[in-house]
Amino acid sequence: MPNSDSTADIARPVICIVGPTASGKSDLAQLVAAAIGGEVVSADSMQVYKGMDIGTGKVPPEDRIVAHHGLDLVDPGEPYSAALFQDYARSCFSDIAMRGKRSVLAGGTGLYIRAAIDDYDFPKGEQVENPVRERYMRFADEQGGQALWEELNRVDPASAQLIHPHNVRRVVRAFEMLSEGTDYAAQHARLQSMPQAIDAIVYGLEVTPGVLAQRIESRVDAMIEQGLVAEVKSLLQRGFREGVTAPQAIGYKEIVAALEGEGTLDDAVVRIKTATRRYAKRQRTWFRKDKRIVWIDADEGDAGRLAERVLFDLHDRGAQER
């Protein structure tokens, strides 16, 4: 991992490629990076986990045409946060710039994107080893996620209404923030108007819902063919059950359920597709709120043509120099 923590040496804009899952971000980011003399920094909260490759859609090593960062940082189940990613991403940006290259930040985790380029000051609780987090995680384990959410709704209804009861990690985060004298609702409001810290140009891939649903269907089928079930079995054998059954581990927790007799593999595939479509909808909603994004019609799915459009826009801005 790069060891520079300065942002002063990032002279040229970071190029960001964002959008919902299955929209074509990874292929586009590689082509853009190759054309401008750059390297890719992944902004995906699940691709940070080692061994979770097929189900998270990581570009296989043999298919990477430029250097990639942000992959395989921690073991499944190990705590990781947007605050940790902020430090990591900015360190990457500085290191890449000092080597005379360009940074292309690509991913679908909206908070990671914003953490990397915006003036987001994370409270201490966003880091790991937080005793308040441990307390409420135990509460969730013992009494269930719904009970935890109801407790949050009792003490901080404004924040609770912004968080789905099934999102245990975010509910716990809300309790952490209360312990620090702030609250999730206030943070959410600040996020809407947060100033930018890193010079960046943000491109978003826009895919109509029907087309995206078809791509998700095909993508999940391909993951099964590529060996997702074997990947899950390997992770379980290595003792990473907690990580692969986490609520956000779409594609993994459903396979685990099938392996443990909760329905068939075909049932699991259906659930993965449904969960992925819902996640993509949440991603679209998040990115639509960011008025900086230059949207590109990606229905056609031709990464080469999409790259040409991005490069043309960069040239028009005078930001394409190698």
C-alpha positions as a Markdown table, in Angstrom:
| # | Residue | x | y | z |
|---|---|---|---|---|
| 1 | Met | 0.0 | 0.0 | 0.0 |
| 2 | Pro | 1.3 | 3.5 | -0.8 |
| 3 | Asn | 2.6 | 5.4 | 2.2 |
| 4 | Ser | 2.0 | 9.0 | 1.2 |
| 5 | Asp | -0.8 | 10.8 | 3.0 |
| 6 | Ser | -0.5 | 14.2 | 1.2 |
| 7 | Thr | -3.1 | 15.4 | -1.3 |
| 8 | Ala | -1.1 | 18.5 | -2.4 |
| 9 | Asp | 0.8 | 16.6 | -5.1 |
| 10 | Ile | -2.4 | 15.4 | -6.9 |
| 11 | Ala | -2.0 | 18.0 | -9.6 |
| 12 | Arg | -4.4 | 16.6 | -12.2 |
| 13 | Pro | -8.0 | 15.7 | -11.7 |
| 14 | Val | -8.9 | 12.2 | -10.5 |
| 15 | Ile | -11.2 | 10.6 | -13.1 |
| 16 | Cys | -14.1 | 8.8 | -11.5 |
| 17 | Ile | -16.3 | 6.2 | -13.1 |
| 18 | Val | -19.4 | 5.4 | -11.2 |
| 19 | Gly | -22.7 | 3.7 | -11.6 |
| 20 | Pro | -24.8 | 0.7 | -10.6 |
| 21 | Thr | -23.6 | -2.9 | -10.6 |
| 22 | Ala | -23.3 | -4.5 | -14.1 |
| 23 | Ser | -23.2 | -1.1 | -15.8 |
| 24 | Gly | -19.7 | -1.7 | -17.2 |
| 25 | Lys | -17.6 | 0.4 | -14.9 |
| 26 | Ser | -14.6 | -2.0 | -14.6 |
| 27 | Asp | -14.0 | -2.4 | -18.4 |
| 28 | Leu | -14.5 | 1.3 | -19.0 |
| 29 | Ala | -12.1 | 2.4 | -16.2 |
| 30 | Gln | -9.4 | 0.1 | -17.6 |
| 31 | Leu | -9.7 | 1.5 | -21.1 |
| 32 | Val | -9.7 | 5.1 | -19.9 |
| 33 | Ala | -6.7 | 4.5 | -17.6 |
| 34 | Ala | -4.8 | 2.8 | -20.4 |
| 35 | Ala | -5.5 | 5.8 | -22.7 |
| 36 | Ile | -4.4 | 8.5 | -20.3 |
| 37 | Gly | -1.5 | 6.7 | -18.6 |
| 38 | Gly | -3.3 | 5.9 | -15.5 |
| 39 | Glu | -4.0 | 3.2 | -12.9 |
| 40 | Val | -7.4 | 2.1 | -11.5 |
| 41 | Val | -8.4 | 2.5 | -7.8 |
| 42 | Ser | -11.4 | 0.4 | -7.0 |
| 43 | Ala | -14.1 | 1.9 | -4.9 |
| 44 | Asp | -16.0 | -1.2 | -4.0 |
| 45 | Ser | -16.7 | -2.1 | -0.4 |
| 46 | Met | -16.7 | -5.8 | -1.1 |
| 47 | Gln | -13.8 | -6.1 | -3.5 |
| 48 | Val | -11.5 | -5.1 | -0.6 |
| 49 | Tyr | -12.0 | -8.7 | 0.7 |
| 50 | Lys | -9.4 | -11.4 | -0.2 |
| 51 | Gly | -10.8 | -14.5 | -1.9 |
| 52 | Met | -14.2 | -12.9 | -2.7 |
| 53 | Asp | -13.4 | -12.6 | -6.4 |
| 54 | Ile | -16.1 | -14.0 | -8.6 |
| 55 | Gly | -19.1 | -12.8 | -6.6 |
| 56 | Thr | -17.8 | -9.3 | -6.3 |
| 57 | Gly | -17.0 | -9.0 | -10.0 |
| 58 | Lys | -13.2 | -8.3 | -9.6 |
| 59 | Val | -11.3 | -8.1 | -12.9 |
| 60 | Pro | -9.2 | -11.3 | -13.0 |
| 61 | Pro | -5.5 | -10.6 | -12.8 |
| 62 | Glu | -4.9 | -12.0 | -16.3 |
| 63 | Asp | -7.5 | -9.5 | -17.7 |
| 64 | Arg | -6.0 | -6.3 | -16.0 |
| 65 | Ile | -4.4 | -4.1 | -18.6 |
| 66 | Val | -3.3 | -1.5 | -16.1 |
| 67 | Ala | -2.4 | -1.6 | -12.4 |
| 68 | His | -5.3 | -2.0 | -9.9 |
| 69 | His | -5.5 | -0.8 | -6.3 |
| 70 | Gly | -8.1 | -1.3 | -3.6 |
| 71 | Leu | -8.5 | -5.0 | -4.1 |
| 72 | Asp | -7.8 | -7.8 | -1.6 |
| 73 | Leu | -6.9 | -5.5 | 1.3 |
| 74 | Val | -8.4 | -7.5 | 4.2 |
| 75 | Asp | -9.8 | -11.0 | 5.0 |
| 76 | Pro | -13.6 | -11.5 | 4.8 |
| 77 | Gly | -15.2 | -10.4 | 8.0 |
| 78 | Glu | -12.4 | -8.1 | 9.0 |
| 79 | Pro | -13.8 | -4.6 | 9.8 |
| 80 | Tyr | -13.3 | -2.1 | 7.0 |
| 81 | Ser | -14.9 | 1.3 | 6.6 |
| 82 | Ala | -15.3 | 4.4 | 4.4 |
| 83 | Ala | -12.9 | 6.2 | 6.7 |
| 84 | Leu | -10.2 | 3.6 | 6.2 |
| 85 | Phe | -10.8 | 3.7 | 2.4 |
| 86 | Gln | -10.5 | 7.5 | 2.4 |
| 87 | Asp | -7.0 | 7.3 | 3.8 |
| 88 | Tyr | -6.1 | 4.4 | 1.4 |
| 89 | Ala | -7.5 | 6.0 | -1.7 |
| 90 | Arg | -5.9 | 9.4 | -1.1 |
| 91 | Ser | -2.6 | 7.7 | -0.4 |
| 92 | Cys | -3.0 | 5.9 | -3.8 |
| 93 | Phe | -3.8 | 9.1 | -5.6 |
| 94 | Ser | -0.7 | 10.7 | -4.2 |
| 95 | Asp | 1.5 | 7.8 | -5.0 |
| 96 | Ile | 0.2 | 7.4 | -8.5 |
| 97 | Ala | 0.6 | 11.1 | -9.2 |
| 98 | Met | 4.2 | 11.1 | -7.9 |
| 99 | Arg | 5.0 | 8.4 | -10.4 |
| 100 | Gly | 3.7 | 10.6 | -13.2 |
| 101 | Lys | 0.5 | 8.7 | -13.8 |
| 102 | Arg | -3.3 | 9.4 | -13.5 |
| 103 | Ser | -5.8 | 8.0 | -11.0 |
| 104 | Val | -9.0 | 6.5 | -12.3 |
| 105 | Leu | -11.4 | 5.9 | -9.3 |
| 106 | Ala | -14.0 | 3.3 | -10.3 |
| 107 | Gly | -16.8 | 1.6 | -8.3 |
| 108 | Gly | -20.4 | 1.5 | -7.2 |
| 109 | Thr | -20.0 | 2.1 | -3.5 |
| 110 | Gly | -21.2 | 5.7 | -3.3 |
| 111 | Leu | -19.9 | 6.5 | 0.1 |
| 112 | Tyr | -16.4 | 5.3 | -0.8 |
| 113 | Ile | -16.4 | 7.5 | -3.9 |
| 114 | Arg | -17.5 | 10.5 | -1.8 |
| 115 | Ala | -15.1 | 9.7 | 1.0 |
| 116 | Ala | -12.2 | 9.6 | -1.5 |
| 117 | Ile | -12.9 | 13.0 | -3.2 |
| 118 | Asp | -15.0 | 15.0 | -0.8 |
| 119 | Asp | -14.1 | 16.9 | 2.4 |
| 120 | Tyr | -15.6 | 14.2 | 4.6 |
| 121 | Asp | -14.2 | 14.3 | 8.2 |
| 122 | Phe | -15.0 | 10.9 | 9.7 |
| 123 | Pro | -15.6 | 10.7 | 13.5 |
| 124 | Lys | -13.4 | 8.2 | 15.5 |
| 125 | Gly | -16.1 | 5.6 | 15.4 |
| 126 | Glu | -15.7 | 5.1 | 11.7 |
| 127 | Gln | -12.4 | 3.3 | 12.5 |
| 128 | Val | -12.1 | -0.2 | 13.8 |
| 129 | Glu | -12.0 | -1.5 | 17.4 |
| 130 | Asn | -14.8 | 0.6 | 18.7 |
| 131 | Pro | -16.3 | -0.7 | 22.0 |
| 132 | Val | -19.7 | 0.9 | 21.2 |
| 133 | Arg | -19.8 | -1.0 | 18.0 |
| 134 | Glu | -19.0 | -4.3 | 19.8 |
| 135 | Arg | -21.8 | -3.6 | 22.3 |
| 136 | Tyr | -24.5 | -3.1 | 19.7 |
| 137 | Met | -23.3 | -5.9 | 17.5 |
| 138 | Arg | -23.8 | -8.2 | 20.4 |
| 139 | Phe | -27.3 | -6.7 | 20.9 |
| 140 | Ala | -28.1 | -7.5 | 17.3 |
| 141 | Asp | -26.7 | -11.0 | 17.6 |
| 142 | Glu | -28.7 | -11.7 | 20.8 |
| 143 | Gln | -32.0 | -9.9 | 20.0 |
| 144 | Gly | -32.0 | -9.5 | 16.3 |
| 145 | Gly | -31.6 | -6.7 | 13.8 |
| 146 | Gln | -35.2 | -5.6 | 14.0 |
| 147 | Ala | -35.0 | -5.1 | 17.8 |
| 148 | Leu | -31.8 | -3.1 | 17.3 |
| 149 | Trp | -33.5 | -0.8 | 14.8 |
| 150 | Glu | -36.5 | -0.4 | 17.1 |
| 151 | Glu | -34.2 | 0.7 | 19.9 |
| 152 | Leu | -32.6 | 3.3 | 17.5 |
| 153 | Asn | -36.1 | 4.4 | 16.5 |
| 154 | Arg | -36.9 | 5.0 | 20.1 |
| 155 | Val | -33.8 | 7.1 | 20.9 |
| 156 | Asp | -33.2 | 8.7 | 17.5 |
| 157 | Pro | -36.2 | 8.4 | 15.2 |
| 158 | Ala | -34.9 | 10.9 | 12.6 |
| 159 | Ser | -31.8 | 8.7 | 11.9 |
| 160 | Ala | -33.8 | 5.4 | 12.1 |
| 161 | Gln | -36.1 | 6.5 | 9.4 |
| 162 | Leu | -33.1 | 6.9 | 7.0 |
| 163 | Ile | -31.8 | 3.3 | 7.6 |
| 164 | His | -33.4 | 0.0 | 6.6 |
| 165 | Pro | -33.9 | -2.2 | 9.6 |
| 166 | His | -32.0 | -5.0 | 7.9 |
| 167 | Asn | -28.9 | -2.9 | 7.6 |
| 168 | Val | -27.4 | -3.8 | 11.0 |
| 169 | Arg | -24.0 | -2.3 | 10.3 |
| 170 | Arg | -25.5 | 1.1 | 9.5 |
| 171 | Val | -27.9 | 1.0 | 12.5 |
| 172 | Val | -24.9 | 0.2 | 14.7 |
| 173 | Arg | -23.0 | 3.1 | 13.1 |
| 174 | Ala | -25.9 | 5.4 | 14.1 |
| 175 | Phe | -25.5 | 4.3 | 17.8 |
| 176 | Glu | -21.8 | 5.0 | 17.5 |
| 177 | Met | -22.5 | 8.5 | 16.3 |
| 178 | Leu | -24.9 | 9.1 | 19.2 |
| 179 | Ser | -22.1 | 8.2 | 21.6 |
| 180 | Glu | -19.9 | 10.8 | 19.9 |
| 181 | Gly | -22.4 | 13.6 | 20.3 |
| 182 | Thr | -23.7 | 13.7 | 16.8 |
| 183 | Asp | -26.2 | 11.6 | 14.8 |
| 184 | Tyr | -26.6 | 9.8 | 11.5 |
| 185 | Ala | -29.4 | 12.2 | 10.3 |
| 186 | Ala | -27.2 | 15.2 | 10.7 |
| 187 | Gln | -24.3 | 13.5 | 8.9 |
| 188 | His | -26.7 | 12.5 | 6.1 |
| 189 | Ala | -27.8 | 16.1 | 5.7 |
| 190 | Arg | -24.2 | 17.3 | 5.6 |
| 191 | Leu | -23.3 | 14.8 | 2.9 |
| 192 | Gln | -25.8 | 16.5 | 0.5 |
| 193 | Ser | -23.7 | 19.7 | 0.4 |
| 194 | Met | -20.2 | 18.6 | 1.4 |
| 195 | Pro | -17.4 | 20.5 | -0.4 |
| 196 | Gln | -15.0 | 18.7 | -2.6 |
| 197 | Ala | -11.5 | 18.0 | -1.3 |
| 198 | Ile | -9.8 | 16.4 | -4.3 |
| 199 | Asp | -10.0 | 17.8 | -7.9 |
| 200 | Ala | -12.1 | 15.2 | -9.8 |
| 201 | Ile | -14.2 | 14.7 | -12.8 |
| 202 | Val | -17.1 | 12.2 | -12.3 |
| 203 | Tyr | -18.7 | 10.2 | -15.0 |
| 204 | Gly | -21.7 | 8.1 | -14.4 |
| 205 | Leu | -22.9 | 5.1 | -16.5 |
| 206 | Glu | -26.6 | 5.4 | -17.1 |
| 207 | Val | -28.4 | 2.1 | -18.0 |
| 208 | Thr | -32.2 | 1.8 | -18.3 |
| 209 | Pro | -33.7 | -0.5 | -15.6 |
| 210 | Gly | -34.8 | -3.1 | -18.1 |
| 211 | Val | -31.4 | -3.4 | -19.8 |
| 212 | Leu | -29.7 | -3.4 | -16.4 |
| 213 | Ala | -31.9 | -6.2 | -15.2 |
| 214 | Gln | -31.0 | -8.3 | -18.2 |
| 215 | Arg | -27.3 | -7.7 | -17.6 |
| 216 | Ile | -27.7 | -8.6 | -13.9 |
| 217 | Glu | -29.4 | -11.9 | -15.0 |
| 218 | Ser | -26.5 | -12.7 | -17.3 |
| 219 | Arg | -23.9 | -11.6 | -14.9 |
| 220 | Val | -25.2 | -13.8 | -12.1 |
| 221 | Asp | -25.5 | -16.8 | -14.4 |
| 222 | Ala | -21.9 | -16.2 | -15.5 |
| 223 | Met | -20.7 | -16.1 | -11.9 |
| 224 | Ile | -22.3 | -19.5 | -11.3 |
| 225 | Glu | -20.6 | -20.9 | -14.4 |
| 226 | Gln | -17.2 | -19.4 | -13.4 |
| 227 | Gly | -17.3 | -21.2 | -10.1 |
| 228 | Leu | -19.0 | -19.1 | -7.5 |
| 229 | Val | -20.2 | -22.1 | -5.5 |
| 230 | Ala | -16.7 | -23.5 | -5.3 |
| 231 | Glu | -15.4 | -20.1 | -4.2 |
| 232 | Val | -18.0 | -19.9 | -1.4 |
| 233 | Lys | -17.1 | -23.5 | -0.3 |
| 234 | Ser | -13.4 | -22.5 | -0.2 |
| 235 | Leu | -14.1 | -19.5 | 1.9 |
| 236 | Leu | -16.2 | -21.5 | 4.3 |
| 237 | Gln | -13.4 | -24.1 | 4.6 |
| 238 | Arg | -11.0 | -21.3 | 5.5 |
| 239 | Gly | -13.2 | -20.1 | 8.3 |
| 240 | Phe | -14.7 | -17.0 | 6.8 |
| 241 | Arg | -18.4 | -17.8 | 7.3 |
| 242 | Glu | -19.1 | -14.6 | 9.2 |
| 243 | Gly | -17.7 | -12.5 | 6.3 |
| 244 | Val | -19.5 | -14.3 | 3.5 |
| 245 | Thr | -22.9 | -14.3 | 5.3 |
| 246 | Ala | -22.8 | -10.6 | 6.1 |
| 247 | Pro | -25.9 | -8.7 | 5.0 |
| 248 | Gln | -24.0 | -6.9 | 2.3 |
| 249 | Ala | -22.4 | -10.0 | 0.9 |
| 250 | Ile | -24.8 | -10.4 | -2.0 |
| 251 | Gly | -24.1 | -13.6 | -3.9 |
| 252 | Tyr | -22.3 | -15.3 | -1.0 |
| 253 | Lys | -24.9 | -15.4 | 1.8 |
| 254 | Glu | -27.5 | -16.9 | -0.6 |
| 255 | Ile | -25.1 | -19.7 | -1.7 |
| 256 | Val | -24.2 | -20.4 | 1.9 |
| 257 | Ala | -27.9 | -20.8 | 2.7 |
| 258 | Ala | -28.4 | -23.3 | -0.1 |
| 259 | Leu | -25.3 | -25.3 | 1.0 |
| 260 | Glu | -26.8 | -25.4 | 4.5 |
| 261 | Gly | -30.1 | -26.8 | 3.2 |
| 262 | Glu | -32.1 | -23.6 | 3.1 |
| 263 | Gly | -33.5 | -24.1 | -0.4 |
| 264 | Thr | -31.9 | -25.3 | -3.6 |
| 265 | Leu | -29.1 | -23.7 | -5.6 |
| 266 | Asp | -31.6 | -22.6 | -8.2 |
| 267 | Asp | -33.5 | -20.8 | -5.4 |
| 268 | Ala | -30.2 | -19.1 | -4.3 |
| 269 | Val | -29.6 | -17.9 | -7.9 |
| 270 | Val | -33.1 | -16.3 | -8.0 |
| 271 | Arg | -32.4 | -14.6 | -4.6 |
| 272 | Ile | -29.1 | -13.3 | -5.8 |
| 273 | Lys | -30.6 | -11.8 | -8.9 |
| 274 | Thr | -33.4 | -10.2 | -6.9 |
| 275 | Ala | -31.0 | -8.8 | -4.3 |
| 276 | Thr | -28.7 | -7.5 | -6.9 |
| 277 | Arg | -31.5 | -5.7 | -8.8 |
| 278 | Arg | -32.5 | -4.0 | -5.5 |
| 279 | Tyr | -29.0 | -3.0 | -4.7 |
| 280 | Ala | -28.6 | -1.5 | -8.2 |
| 281 | Lys | -31.7 | 0.5 | -7.6 |
| 282 | Arg | -30.3 | 1.9 | -4.4 |
| 283 | Gln | -27.0 | 2.7 | -6.2 |
| 284 | Arg | -28.9 | 4.7 | -8.9 |
| 285 | Thr | -30.8 | 6.6 | -6.3 |
| 286 | Trp | -27.6 | 7.5 | -4.5 |
| 287 | Phe | -25.7 | 8.7 | -7.6 |
| 288 | Arg | -28.7 | 10.6 | -8.9 |
| 289 | Lys | -28.3 | 13.0 | -6.0 |
| 290 | Asp | -24.8 | 14.0 | -7.1 |
| 291 | Lys | -25.2 | 16.9 | -9.5 |
| 292 | Arg | -21.5 | 16.8 | -10.5 |
| 293 | Ile | -21.9 | 13.6 | -12.4 |
| 294 | Val | -21.6 | 13.7 | -16.2 |
| 295 | Trp | -24.0 | 11.0 | -17.3 |
| 296 | Ile | -23.2 | 8.7 | -20.2 |
| 297 | Asp | -25.8 | 6.5 | -21.9 |
| 298 | Ala | -24.4 | 3.0 | -21.4 |
| 299 | Asp | -27.3 | 0.9 | -22.7 |
| 300 | Glu | -25.2 | -0.2 | -25.7 |
| 301 | Gly | -22.6 | -1.6 | -23.4 |
| 302 | Asp | -19.7 | -1.1 | -25.8 |
| 303 | Ala | -16.7 | -0.2 | -23.5 |
| 304 | Gly | -14.7 | 1.0 | -26.4 |
| 305 | Arg | -17.3 | 3.6 | -27.5 |
| 306 | Leu | -17.9 | 4.7 | -23.9 |
| 307 | Ala | -14.2 | 5.2 | -23.5 |
| 308 | Glu | -14.1 | 7.4 | -26.6 |
| 309 | Arg | -16.9 | 9.5 | -25.2 |
| 310 | Val | -15.1 | 10.0 | -21.9 |
| 311 | Leu | -11.8 | 10.7 | -23.6 |
| 312 | Phe | -13.5 | 13.3 | -25.9 |
| 313 | Asp | -14.9 | 15.0 | -22.9 |
| 314 | Leu | -11.6 | 15.0 | -21.1 |
| 315 | His | -9.9 | 16.5 | -24.2 |
| 316 | Asp | -12.6 | 19.1 | -24.4 |
| 317 | Arg | -11.8 | 20.0 | -20.8 |
| 318 | Gly | -8.1 | 20.0 | -21.4 |
| 319 | Ala | -7.7 | 17.2 | -18.9 |
| 320 | Gln | -6.6 | 14.3 | -21.1 |
| 321 | Glu | -2.8 | 14.9 | -21.2 |
| 322 | Arg | -0.7 | 11.8 | -20.4 |
